[in-house]
Amino acid sequence: MNKYALVTGASRGIGREIALRLSDMGYPVIINCLSNKAAADEVAHIIESKGGTAEILMFDVCDEADVERALDRWEEAHPEDYVAVLVNNAGIRRDNVMFMMADEEWQQVINTSLNGFFYITRRLLKHMMPRKRGGRIINVASLSGIKGMPGQTNYSAAKAGLIGATKALAQEVAPRNVTVNAVAPGFIETDMTKDLPHDELKNLIPMRRFGKPQEVAAAVAFLASDDAAYITGEVFNINGGLYT
């Protein structure tokens, strides 16, 4: 039986680096993406060029039926395997001040970060929990979900909800040898932050720089490892001292 790692939103940014890092740990990796298959193919190629195993599984985390179909297909092709590490990384920003925020800007962000977590995690828990088989669930939250950020009421709400869900679920599944933790990145150098005023924001960060996706991936890798077996319900802040 092979223990796989599934990373949602793994074609670029933080998700990409997490997928690469988990592969380096020896996990066969399932790379989820919504539409950017070319980028997902590139991640798979890097993993395979180093001797690892990678599969691409395209589905929309916001769509319960699409999630179920995709995981049905994977499970039918892997009857003896299961997903032992789940990283709920998929997320989008639709920033706006609240009095001007459209319904879609609210719903799209909530659906991706929070509903996506629910649909996928609920489905995969049934394979982690029997006979205390165990597993690791790591949710990628955000500084916005802890501190709150103006112009991001939707994103802050989604990530704060994800943190609350992390703490509750950790208590539910701990007897089954499943840990549930979150990482909360601050400003990280990714496509999601490229439109932000970097020079202005760096002055607010005690370390005077944005973080690197690899630094977030390192924390996720630790939480996925045997060394973190007694850590659950925690939120690891990765923000260069911006908020403690």
C-alpha positions, 0 to 999 in steps of 0.5 A: 500500500502506497501512501500518497500526498495530495496538494490542491492548487499545486501548479504554482506558487506555494502549492508547487513548492509544497508538492516538490518538498513532499516528493523529496520526502518520498511521497508519491504526489497528486498535483491538483489544479483547476485549469493550468495543466501546463504548469502542473505538467511542469511540476510533475516533470520536475518530480519525475526527473528526480525519480519521484512519482507524480500524478495530475488530478484536475478538478474544481475544489469548489464543486462537490460533484467534481471533487467526488468524480475526480477522487472516485477515478483516482481511487478506482485506479489505486484500489490498494493506496490512499491519500495519507497527506492532504494539503488544502492549499487552493485559494484565491483573492478577490480584494475589495472594500466591503461596501463595494464587494460584489456577491461573487467576490465574496462567494468565490473566495469563501467557496475556494478556501472553505468549501473546498477544504470541506468537500475534499477533507470529508471525503479523504478522512474515511480512508485515513481514519479506519483502523487508526491508519492515520494521516496528516491534514495541513491547511494553508491559511493566512495572516489575513485569517489571524490579523484581518486585512482591510480590503480582504473581508472575504479572504480574512473570513475564509481563512479565519474559518479555515483556522477554526475548522482546523482546531475543531477537526483536530480534536475530532480525529486525534484518536484515529492518529490523524493530525490537523494543523495549519500554516498562516503565511504572511507576504510571500513572493508568489503570483498572488502577491505580485500586484501588491506594493512590495517596497511599502509592505517590506517596511512593515515587516521586521525582517524587511522582506517577503517570504519565499514559497520554499519557506512555507513548504518547509513548515508543511513538510515538517507537519507532514513528517513523523517528527510532528506526530504529537502536534495537532490543532496548531497554526504556524505563523510564517510572516517574518515577525509582522504579526506575533 
